[in-house]
């Protein structure tokens, strides 16, 4: 991944620096409104990361010790960690083999009397079937972890639209970036106001509003809050990036279609694709190696690296990491297959046809050499 950054971003950041107001302020408010509108939500609440956005979302749900929250193990570890931050227990559910997402069946299999919420991840930008999962949850809150999903769609609307709470990431590996940073979107105005207070220490009046008031304003601290703020420097970057989103998605989908065509010649590879109910932004382009391909995932990564191709292991499985050693979980056969046999290939806005040809050729050479004993 390589973020798409240019002179317009540099100028926007420089303007904020010259203004003297670099902390959370008017640019953050502007970015919140613009992002929420683009994602089909009523309100946006900027945060320091998607991890803090998840933590804050669970906090306002009252999640705490003794509670269980259903999450996919097949996700970046922050998804499960956010549950632990609240003192609750993450319960790992398996995922669909094609999308890498939770399904109604895999969620239903692990619901218990102690389940208080579900975190649904739109993994690598592939939208999950939100309505089906919400239906099986029977009123339990569903927090949508849309960290990777800006620009993806679900049933004709932006992924995350209509969510009671959806969380987003602006890390440089995402389509649009603020360096670090995140967002919560919601249609609930009362909840949005509380989230804004909590991300700024629980202050009754934000620092920006206090300074803009022009008089003596004494704030109150109504509940224990957090320092989860975004800065105006980051928001200025985000506003420019947001204008690029549609073009970035279109380019990534074009590149992904070409990858899929080139890789169709390789027996035993299955590439990520759109689900029937939506479209992916191809935040990551991953391929699954089936049993016909003898080379291991790690050996393939090593062979690609030797050929000058920077690939990455597929989506991690949190339950296999040392941080979750001994954590009880139901059988997760699909998760373990996907995480051990998938590879993420290079994909970014400026990737050329020649770059793609080289990636595919190196991959073909590595697979052929192992499977058929041919020399490169």
N, C-alpha and C positions, 0 to 999 in steps of 0.2 A: 504494500500500500504506500502511496505517496500523496499527501494532501495537495489539493489544487489551490495554490496561493499566488497572489500577484500584487501589482502596484496598488490596486484599489484597496486591498486589505491594509497595506503598509500606510497609505495615506489616511485611512480611517482611524487606525491606531494612533498615528502621529497627531491627529486632530484632538483626540481625547487627551493625550499627554500634554499638549499645549494648553488645553482648557484648565488644567490644574485639578480637575475632578477625576480621579482614577479609580476610586473605590466604587462600590455599588451605588448607582445613581440613575440619571435620566436615560443613558444608553441601555442599561439593563431593562428598564421598564419598556423601552421601545422594542428591544429584542424579544421580550416576553410576549408582547402583544402580537408582533409580526409572526413569531413562531407558532403561537397558539392558533392564529387565523389559518396559517398554512396547513396545520395538522388537523383542522376541523374541530378545535376545542374552544371553549369559552374563555379559559384563563391559562396563563403560563406562569410558572414560578421557577425562576432560574436558581440553580444550585451550583455548588463547587464541583460536582461530578454526578454521574448517574448512580454511583454507589451511595452517595449521601441522599440523593433523591429517593432511592429505594428505602433507605433507613428511615427517612422522614415520613414516607408514605406508610410504612408499617407502624411507626410511632403514633401517627394520628388515628390509626385503626385500633390503638390500644393493645397491640400485640406485646406479650410479655412472657415471663417464666411460666412454664406449664402449658403454653400454647404450642400448637403445631402449625407449620406453614408448608404447604406442598410446593415444591420447586423441582425443576428438572436438574438432575446432576449434569446433564449435557448442556453446559453453559459456562461462561467465565465464572470463576469462583466467587466473585462479588455478589452474585445472585443469592447464593446460600449464606455467605458471610453476613449479609444485611439482616437475615433472620437471627443469627447468633448475636448481633449487636444489640438486639432487643431482649436477649435472654431467652428467646424461644428456640424451638427445635425445628430445623429444616427436615422435611420428609421427602426423600427423593422418589420421583415418579419416572417411569420410562418414557420414551419418545417414539414418534413415528419414524420408520426407517427411511422414508422418502424425504420428508420435510425437516427432520431433526427436532420437531416440536412436540410438546405435550398434546395429548388428544383427550377427548371426553372419557374414553375407556381407561387410559393409563392414569388419569386423575382419579376417576371413580374407584380404582383398585386400591388406592392408598388413603382415602378419606376415612377419618375416625371421628369419634365424639369430641376429640380435642382439636380438630382442625378449625382454625380461625380465619384462614385466608389461603389463597393460591396465588403464586407469582407465575404468570404466563409469559414466556419469553418468545419473541419473534426472532428466532435464532438466525443469525447471519443475514438478517433482512428478509427471510422467508416468513410471510405472515402465518400465524397460527389460526386455527378455526375458532375464533373467539366465541361466537354465539353458541357453538356446541359445548364448549367447556363451561361457559357461564350457566348453561341449562342444567348440566349435571351437578353443578355446585349448589343449586337450590337456594340461592340468596347469599351464600358466602361471598365476601369481598374477593374480587379478582383484580390484582394489580398487574397491569401490563408492563413488562420490562421490554420497552421498545428501543433499547439502547442502540441497536443497529438498524432500525426500521424507518428512519426518515426517508420519505420518497417511495416506500412500498405501499401497496393498496390492499384493502380487504373488502370484498363485495362492492367495489366501485367507489369506496371512500378511502381517505388516507388511513393506513394502519394506525391504530390507537384512537381514532375518532370515536366519540361516544363512550370512551372508558371513564369510569368513575375516577380512576387514577392511572395515568400512564407516565412512565419515566423514560428519559432520553439521555444519550451521551453525545458529547462533542469532543471526545478524544481524537487525536489525529488519525486513528485507524477507521474512523467513521467517515461518512460521505462529506459532511460539513463539520468544521472544527473550530473551537475557540482555544485550542491548546490543551487545556483541561476544562471541564465544565459539564453541566447537566441541566435538565429541566424536568419539571412535573407539569403535566397538563390535566385539566379537569373542567367539567362544566358547572361545578358547584362553587358559586361565588363565596359563600360563607367559609367553606373549606379552604378555598384559595387564600382568603385573608388570614386564616389561622396559619397556613403553611408559610406565608410570607413573614409573619411574626416569628414563628419558630426557627426559620432559617437565619434569623438575625437576633439570636439570644432571647427571643420572647418579648422584644420591645414593642410597646403599644404604638409607638411612632417611629418610623424608620429614620435612620441617620440622615438620609437624603431629604425626607420631608421636614425633619427638624431644622436642618440648615436652610431649607428653602422658605421656611415659615417667616423668617425675618424678625421674629420676636423671641421672647423667653418661652421656650417650650420645654417642659419637664416630662420626660417619658416615664412610663411604669413598666415593670417586668411582670407580666401577668401569669407566666408559667415558665418552667425551666426549658430553655431553648438551646440552640446550637449555633455555631458559626459555620454555616454552610453557604456563604455568599459567593456570588459571581462578581467580577469587577467590570467597570465600564470599558476598560481596555479590551477584555475578552468579548464583551457584548458588541463592541464596535466591529471586531473581527467577525463575529457571528452574523451580524446584519448583512455584511457583504457576502459571506458564504451562503446565507439563505437564498439570496438572489441567484446564486449559481446552481441551486439544488436540482431544478428540472433538467438543466443541461448535463449535469453530472450523471443523473440517473439514466438519461437517454444514451449517453456515451457508454456507460457501464453495461447497459443491456445490449447495446450493439456489439461490444467486445465479448460479452458472454455468449451471444449467439454464434459468433465466429469460433470461439473456443469449443462450443458444443459440436459444431460442424467438423472441426479438425479432429476432435477427440472421438467422434463416432467411428473412426477407423480402428480404434484400439479396443480389442475384445477384452471384456472384464472390467471396464471402467464405466461408472455411472456418474454423471455430472448433476449438480444441483439445478433445479428448474422451478418454474412457477407452479404453485398448487392450483387446482381447478377453480378455487374461489378468490384468487387474488394474484398480485404480481409482486415479485421481489425486486429490490433495488440492487441486488448482487453486491451487497456490502462485502461479502467474501465469495469467491468462486471455489467451491470444494468439490473434489471427486472422491468417489468410494471405490476401493480396490476389492473386487470379489475374489472368490476362491480360485478362479482361473489364473490369477496373477500371483506368481510365486514369490516375488520380491516383497520383503516386509516394508511396512510404512517407513521405519527409520532408515533402512538401507536405501529406499527410494529418495528420501530427503538428502541423504549423504551423496548419492549419485547426482542429483540435481545441483547440489551445492558445488560439487566438483566440476560441473559443467557451467558454472557461473549463473545458475538460476536460484534465486532466493525464494524458496517455498517454505511452508510452515506446516507443522502437524495440524490435524483437524481440530475441531472444537474439543476442549478438554472435558473430562468427566470429573467433577469435584470429588465424588466418593472414592476415586482412586488416588487422590493426592494425600500426602502425609498429614496435612491439616485436618483431614477427616478420617484418619486411620481409626478403625474400630467403631465408626459411626454406624449404627444399625440401619439397614435398608432392605427393601424388597429386592428380588432378582431384577437386574437391569440389563438383560441380554442385548437389546438393540443399542442402548447407550454404549455398552462396552465394545460392540462391533464397530459402531460409527467412529468412536474416538480412537480405536486402534488401527483402523483400516482406511482412514480418510486423510487427504492432503489438501491444503489450501494453496492454490496457484496465484502467481502475481496478477493483480488486476488494479489498475488505476487509470485516471483520465488520460494520461499522456502515453499509455502503453501503445506501441506501434504494431502494425501487422508483422513486421520483421521480428519484433520482440516475442510476439505470440508464436510465430513459427519456430523460433528457437526454443521456447519453453516446451512446446509440443514435441519437437524432435528429440530433445534431451529426455523427455519422459518416455517416448517410444523406445529410444535406444536402451534406457535403463530397464524397462519392462521386458523388452525382447531379449536382452542379454541374459537376464535371469531365467525367464520362462523357457526360452528355447536354446539357451546355451550359445547364442551367437555372440561374436565379438563386435565391439563397437567399431 
